[in-house]
Structures are given as structure tokens and as C-alpha cells.
């Protein structure tokens, strides 16, 4: 922003002189002998904001009137004069006016650090400047449309709780980045494991409460219309989570890959996975339908419970040209392919079984696919899912929970 000074100019024919404004187009108030390029670069690196840790005040707008103007000051970290603030604080820079020795500050912060040099030594100010400029660079290298909210669901899997590290999630999100460092976490581990009495009803209520509160909170979504979901829980509860999520917000799901260090990051490439749906039994009882999802492992028809008797029609969605295996889901495209096949299966079930109100589901799928079971249900279109899970104690599947967006 331009600043004004004054000089004298003689008025023609009068012999008098008057003060005439002279405009200085420097971007900030001049530090002694700092180059114009360095001053401009400092404004860019700081994004026009005060670099004192925690201040971040925008310096090219008056805080009260909002008038445009230059309210920033270039401050020396090591003082220009040896006897001034931090002037004797360690070895002096070779160039005292270099950009590395300058901070962009508001006037109150500038005065505070100079009046209290012992509280704000050189190393503190350098660390604050570098942290501010790193943050600005990181934010400006990614567009605001790449921000995402992060939701983590975790529970006991057998005897242990699998923790999800914040940095590995940040790495997995790229090119997106978290809108907040405080992830939304639904922690079911406090409920014990799935063998406990009342575990599933309590877990379902907790998931519903947390997800409802998340969408209701004004500070969660705001202008960030994207959600990234990481889930580690029994498959029936992952389906419950998916049904609780809103499809009005763009939502991505993530897979834990055990064959790599960055385990939550999708593989960039690989042979594409194909899916196929077969009708393995055409039952005689109208409206009685079951679906097996043989993806992470093959589902043995002999392990299905007695409720799936000969009169029940059974569909199987499995891998095409590949044996079911836990590591098949490697890329986002693989997950997208599953979701497309699953939606096509739901359409087939409703088309071939008019009036069907519920479908027994037996999933052997990865976590993001289990979430999609609930997420891709269409209200008032698709039947309810009665989700079963394999119970080692009985050596077969047990009915766990009902997922129905219409309720």
C-alpha cells in the first residue's frame, strides 16, 4: 500500500511554495536499508499477517474501520543497533537487513518484543517466524476446496484397540488436508468387546449420537463440505456408521493396508479389480432374500444360519477372476468398483423381489466396503439390512443388527 510524505513545490507565478504529497509505493514501512524485493517477499511469506506467534492479525486493513492501508512494520530480530533489543544476542547476521532477520509485525507486537527483549530472545522469534511462514506456505500450496473434516471410529477388535496415528491420517488424505487438527473420534472401546451383553445396541446409540452432533455443530462443516472417514470396528457397526452419515456431504472412506508403512494411504496403481454377482439360489418364498459378500474371504453356505432355508433366494457378490482374499482392495478405484456393483445388486434385489422389506447380509469385506453397505442405502427405496457377523464361538454367522435409514 502507498504511504505519503511531503516535499515543497513552488507555485507558478506566485513565488510561494506549498507542501505536495509524495507517494511511496513500498509494501511495508521501511526497515533500515532493507531491499524493496526483501520487503515485498516478507509480506508474501507472511501473507500480510503479523508473524508474532498467536497474533496473525491482517496488516493491510484497519481492524476497526476496515479501511485499506498498510499497518505492518518490518521488525529486526537481531536489532539494527548493537545496543538495542537482541543487538548483542549471539553472533550478528552477516546482513542485518536480510529477510531472514526481519519479521512482519503489527505495531503492538513490535513494541512488545522490543520493550521486553529478555522475554523474546532471538531463538524464540526465529522459531515463531519460521513456523508462521511454513504454515502460510502449506495453506497456500493447497486450495481451500481441499480441506476435509476427519472422522475416526475405533473399537476393540478381539483383545485390542487399534490406534490410528494423526500423522498417518494426514499423509493418507493428500492432496486433501485436515480442516482441523482435532479429529472427530467415536471411541467404542469403552463398551468392551462385541461379546458383551447389550454391546451392539449401546454401540449403535453412541454412533448415532456422535454423528448427529457432528452434523449439527456449526464449527464442523461450515464451508468445508467434505468428510474423510476411517473406521476400525466390527462390520455390522461399520454399516451402522455408513447409514448414519449424510450423503449430502462428499465423503471418502479409507482402507488399512497391512503391506505398507503408510498403511492408510491408497495405492496409486495396480491391476484393477472386477466384481461379479451371481444368484446362487432361487428360493420359493417371495420376499425372502439373503446376500453374501465373498470378498475378503469365501463364505461357506454351510455356515449360514437356519433362517436362510431353502425357500430363501441367495445372491453372492464376489471377485471376478480372483479368489477372495484380504488384500484385494488396494486403490480408490477398487472401492468405487465395489460400491457400483453393490448398488447394482440392491437394484437387482428390489427389481426381482417386489415388495421385499428386508435382506439378510453376510459380509466378508474390508472396512470401507462395510461402511458403504449402509452409506449407499437409499431411503424409502432399498430394503432394511439385517447384518450378520461371523462368530468364532459358534462357528458360524450370528444376526447382529438391523440397518434401515427409514427408521
C-alpha positions in Angstrom: 0.0 0.0 0.0 1.2 3.5 -0.8 2.4 5.8 2.0 2.6 9.6 1.8 5.4 12.0 2.7 5.6 15.7 1.8 8.0 18.0 -0.1 8.0 21.6 -1.2 6.9 22.9 -4.6 6.9 26.5 -5.9 3.5 27.6 -7.3 3.8 29.0 -10.8 3.6 32.8 -10.9 3.2 33.3 -7.2 6.7 32.9 -5.7 5.1 30.9 -2.9 5.7 27.3 -2.0 3.3 24.7 -0.7 3.5 21.1 0.6 2.9 18.5 -2.0 2.3 14.8 -1.1 4.8 12.4 -2.4 3.7 8.8 -2.7 6.0 5.9 -1.6 4.8 2.6 -3.0 6.8 0.4 -0.7 4.7 -2.6 0.5 5.5 -2.1 4.2 7.1 0.5 6.4 10.8 0.6 5.6 13.3 -1.3 7.8 16.7 0.5 7.6 18.3 -0.2 4.2 16.2 -3.4 3.6 15.9 -4.0 -0.1 12.5 -3.4 -1.7 12.5 -7.0 -3.0 13.0 -8.4 0.5 10.2 -6.2 1.9 7.8 -7.5 -0.8 8.9 -11.1 -0.2 8.4 -10.8 3.5 4.8 -9.6 3.0 4.2 -12.6 0.7 5.8 -15.1 3.1 3.8 -13.8 6.0 0.6 -13.5 3.9 0.3 -9.9 5.1 -0.2 -11.1 8.7 1.6 -10.4 11.9 4.2 -13.1 12.5 4.2 -13.0 16.3 3.1 -16.4 17.5 -0.7 -16.4 18.1 -1.3 -12.9 16.7 -1.9 -13.5 13.0 -3.5 -10.1 12.6 -4.1 -9.0 9.0 -2.0 -5.8 8.5 -3.4 -4.3 5.4 -6.8 -3.4 6.8 -7.7 -1.3 9.8 -9.0 -3.7 12.5 -11.9 -1.4 13.3 -12.9 0.7 10.3 -11.8 -1.9 7.7 -10.2 0.8 5.7 -7.4 -0.4 3.4 -3.9 0.7 4.4 -0.5 -0.5 5.5 -0.5 -1.1 9.2 2.5 -3.5 9.3 6.1 -2.9 10.4 9.3 -4.7 9.4 11.0 -5.6 12.7 14.6 -6.7 13.1 15.0 -9.9 15.1 18.6 -9.0 15.9 18.5 -5.3 16.3 19.9 -2.9 13.8 22.0 -1.3 16.6 24.2 -3.5 18.8 22.9 -1.9 22.0 19.2 -2.3 21.2 16.9 -5.3 21.7 18.8 -8.5 20.9 21.6 -6.4 19.4 24.1 -8.5 21.4 22.1 -11.7 21.2 24.6 -14.1 19.7 26.6 -13.7 16.5 25.1 -10.9 14.4 23.9 -11.8 10.9 26.3 -11.0 8.1 23.5 -8.8 6.6 21.4 -7.3 9.4 18.8 -6.2 6.9 18.3 -9.7 5.3 14.9 -11.2 5.1 16.0 -13.9 7.4 16.4 -11.3 10.1 13.1 -9.5 9.5 9.6 -10.2 10.8 6.4 -8.6 9.7 4.7 -7.4 12.8 1.8 -5.3 13.9 2.8 -2.2 15.9 1.8 -3.5 19.4 3.7 -6.8 18.9 6.7 -4.9 17.5 6.7 -2.6 20.6 6.2 -5.5 23.0 9.1 -7.6 21.8 11.5 -4.6 21.8 10.4 -3.5 25.2 10.7 -7.0 26.6 13.8 -8.3 24.8 14.6 -10.7 27.7 11.2 -12.4 27.3 11.5 -12.6 23.5 15.1 -13.7 22.7 16.4 -14.3 19.2 15.7 -18.1 19.1 12.0 -17.6 20.1 11.4 -15.0 17.4 13.2 -17.1 14.7 11.1 -20.1 15.6 7.9 -18.1 15.5 8.8 -16.6 12.1 9.7 -19.9 10.6 6.5 -21.6 12.0 4.3 -18.9 10.6 5.9 -18.9 7.2 5.8 -22.7 7.0 2.1 -22.7 7.8 1.3 -20.0 5.2 3.2 -21.9 2.6 1.4 -25.2 3.4 -2.0 -23.5 3.3 -1.4 -21.6 0.1 0.0 -24.5 -1.8 -3.3 -26.3 -1.4 -6.6 -24.7 -2.4 -9.3 -24.3 0.2 -11.5 -26.8 -1.6 -9.1 -29.5 -0.5 -9.9 -29.2 3.2 -11.7 -32.1 4.8 -13.2 -33.0 8.1 -11.8 -36.2 9.6 -14.0 -38.8 11.4 -12.4 -41.8 13.1 -14.4 -44.8 14.5 -12.5 -47.2 16.7 -13.4 -50.1 18.9 -11.9 -53.3 20.3 -11.1 -55.9 17.7 -10.7 -59.0 19.7 -8.5 -58.2 22.6 -7.0 -54.9 21.4 -7.8 -51.4 20.3 -6.1 -50.5 17.0 -5.0 -46.9 17.3 -4.9 -44.5 14.4 -2.0 -42.1 14.3 -2.7 -38.5 13.3 0.3 -38.1 11.0 -0.5 -41.3 9.1 -4.0 -39.9 8.5 -2.7 -36.6 7.3 -0.4 -38.4 4.9 -3.3 -40.6 3.6 -5.5 -37.5 3.0 -3.2 -35.9 0.4 -3.9 -33.9 -1.7 -6.5 -33.0 0.8 -5.6 -31.8 4.3 -7.5 -31.7 7.6 -9.7 -28.7 8.2 -8.8 -29.1 11.9 -6.1 -30.8 13.9 -8.8 -32.1 16.2 -10.3 -35.1 14.5 -13.8 -36.3 15.4 -13.4 -39.6 17.2 -16.1 -42.1 18.1 -14.4 -44.4 20.6 -16.4 -47.6 21.3 -13.6 -49.3 23.2 -15.2 -48.1 26.5 -18.0 -50.6 25.8 -15.8 -53.6 26.0 -15.8 -56.1 23.1 -18.7 -57.4 21.0 -19.3 -60.4 23.1 -20.7 -58.4 26.0 -24.4 -58.2 26.8 -26.1 -55.2 25.1 -22.9 -54.3 23.2 -24.5 -53.7 19.8 -27.5 -51.6 20.9 -25.2 -49.4 23.0 -22.7 -49.0 20.2 -25.4 -48.1 17.7 -26.8 -45.4 20.0 -23.3 -44.0 20.6 -22.6 -43.9 16.8 -25.9 -42.2 16.1 -25.4 -39.6 18.9 -21.9 -38.7 17.7 -22.7 -38.4 14.1 -25.8 -36.3 14.7 -23.8 -34.0 16.9 -21.1 -33.7 14.2 -23.5 -32.6 11.6 -25.3 -30.2 13.9 -22.1 -28.5 15.1 -21.6 -25.2 13.2 -17.9 -25.4 13.5 -17.5 -28.8 11.9 -18.6 -28.3 8.3 -19.3 -24.6 7.7 -17.8 -24.1 4.3 -15.9 -27.4 4.3 -18.2 -29.7 2.5 -16.1 -32.8 2.7 -15.7 -35.7 5.1 -12.9 -38.4 5.4 -13.9 -41.5 7.3 -11.6 -44.1 8.9 -13.3 -47.0 10.6 -12.0 -49.9 12.7 -14.9 -51.8 14.2 -17.0 -55.0 13.7 -18.6 -55.0 10.2 -22.2 -54.6 11.5 -21.2 -51.4 13.3 -19.4 -50.0 10.2 -22.6 -50.5 8.3 -24.4 -48.6 11.0 -21.9 -45.8 10.7 -22.4 -45.6 7.0 -26.1 -45.4 7.3 -25.8 -42.6 9.9 -23.6 -40.5 7.5 -25.2 -38.0 5.2 -24.8 -38.3 1.5 -25.3 -34.5 1.2 -21.6 -34.1 2.0 -19.0 -35.6 -0.2 -17.5 -38.4 1.8 -14.3 -40.6 1.3 -13.5 -43.8 3.0 -10.1 -45.3 3.7 -8.6 -48.7 3.9 -5.9 -50.0 6.3 -3.2 -51.7 4.1 -1.1 -54.1 6.1 1.6 -54.5 3.4 3.0 -50.9 3.6 4.3 -48.5 6.3 1.9 -45.7 5.2 -1.0 -48.1 5.9 -3.9 -45.7 5.4 -2.7 -44.4 2.0 -4.4 -45.8 -1.0 -2.1 -47.4 -3.6 -1.6 -45.2 -6.6 -1.9 -48.0 -9.1 -2.3 -51.8 -9.6 -4.3 -54.2 -11.6 -8.0 -53.3 -11.4 -10.4 -55.5 -9.5 -13.6 -56.7 -11.1 -16.7 -57.9 -9.4 -19.5 -60.3 -10.3 -22.9 -61.0 -8.8 -24.5 -64.5 -9.1 -27.8 -65.8 -8.0 -26.7 -68.9 -6.1 -30.2 -70.0 -5.1 -33.6 -69.1 -6.4 -36.0 -69.5 -3.5 -39.7 -70.3 -3.4 -40.7 -67.8 -0.8 -41.4 -64.4 -2.2 -39.6 -61.5 -0.3 -37.2 -63.8 1.4 -33.7 -62.7 0.3 -30.1 -63.1 1.5 -26.9 -61.6 0.2 -23.4 -63.0 0.7 -20.4 -60.7 0.1 -17.4 -63.0 -0.6 -14.6 -60.6 -1.0 -12.1 -60.7 1.9 -12.8 -64.4 2.2 -15.1 -67.1 0.8 -18.4 -67.6 2.6 -19.4 -71.2 3.1 -23.1 -71.8 2.6 -23.0 -74.4 5.2 -22.2 -71.7 7.8 -25.3 -69.7 7.1 -27.9 -69.9 9.9 -31.1 -71.8 9.8 -33.1 -68.7 8.9 -31.6 -69.0 5.4 -33.5 -72.1 4.4 -34.2 -73.5 1.0 -37.0 -71.1 0.3 -34.7 -68.0 0.6 -33.2 -66.5 -2.6 -29.5 -66.0 -2.2 -27.3 -63.7 -4.2 -23.5 -63.7 -4.0 -21.3 -60.7 -4.8 -17.6 -61.8 -5.2 -14.4 -61.1 -7.1 -14.4 -61.9 -10.8 -11.4 -64.0 -11.9 -9.7 -63.8 -8.5 -10.1 -65.8 -5.3 -11.5 -63.9 -2.3 -8.6 -62.5 -0.2 -8.0 -59.9 2.5 -5.6 -57.8 0.3 -7.7 -57.3 -2.8 -8.8 -53.7 -2.0 -5.8 -51.5 -2.9 -6.9 -48.4 -4.8 -9.8 -45.9 -4.6 -10.9 -47.3 -8.0 -11.3 -50.8 -6.4 -13.6 -49.4 -3.7 -15.6 -47.4 -6.3 -16.0 -50.6 -8.3 -17.3 -52.4 -5.3 -19.8 -49.6 -4.5 -21.1 -49.6 -8.1 -21.5 -53.4 -8.0 -23.2 -53.2 -4.6 -25.7 -50.6 -5.8 -26.4 -52.6 -8.9 -27.1 -55.6 -6.6 -29.5 -53.6 -4.5 -31.4 -52.6 -7.6 -31.5 -56.2 -8.8 -32.8 -57.4 -5.5 -35.6 -54.9 -5.4 -36.5 -55.5 -9.1 -36.6 -59.3 -8.9 -38.3 -59.4 -5.4 -41.1 -56.9 -5.5 -42.1 -55.7 -2.0 -39.0 -57.1 -0.3 -38.7 -55.3 3.1 -35.5 -56.8 4.5 -32.4 -58.6 3.3 -30.1 -60.8 5.4 -26.5 -59.7 4.7 -23.4 -61.9 5.3 -20.3 -59.7 4.7 -16.7 -60.7 4.4 -15.5 -57.3 3.3 -12.8 -54.7 4.2 -13.8 -51.8 6.5 -14.6 -49.1 3.9 -16.8 -51.6 2.0 -18.7 -52.4 5.2 -19.2 -48.6 5.7 -20.5 -48.4 2.1 -23.1 -51.1 2.9 -25.0 -48.5 5.0 -24.0 -45.3 3.2 -25.2 -46.4 -0.2 -28.7 -47.4 1.0 -31.4 -45.1 -0.4 -34.1 -44.1 2.0 -37.6 -45.4 1.1 -36.1 -47.3 -1.9 -33.9 -50.1 -0.6 -34.9 -52.8 2.0 -33.5 -52.9 5.5 -30.3 -54.8 6.0 -30.2 -57.5 8.7 -26.4 -57.7 9.1 -24.8 -60.9 10.4 -21.2 -61.4 11.6 -19.1 -64.5 11.9 -18.9 -65.7 15.5 -16.0 -68.0 16.2 -17.7 -69.2 19.4 -20.5 -70.9 17.4 -18.5 -71.5 14.2 -21.0 -69.6 12.0 -22.8 -66.4 11.4 -25.0 -64.6 14.1 -27.5 -61.9 13.4 -26.2 -58.7 14.9 -28.0 -55.5 13.9 -30.6 -54.0 11.6 -29.6 -51.1 9.4 -32.5 -49.2 7.9 -32.4 -45.5 7.0 -36.2 -45.4 7.1 -36.3 -45.8 10.9 
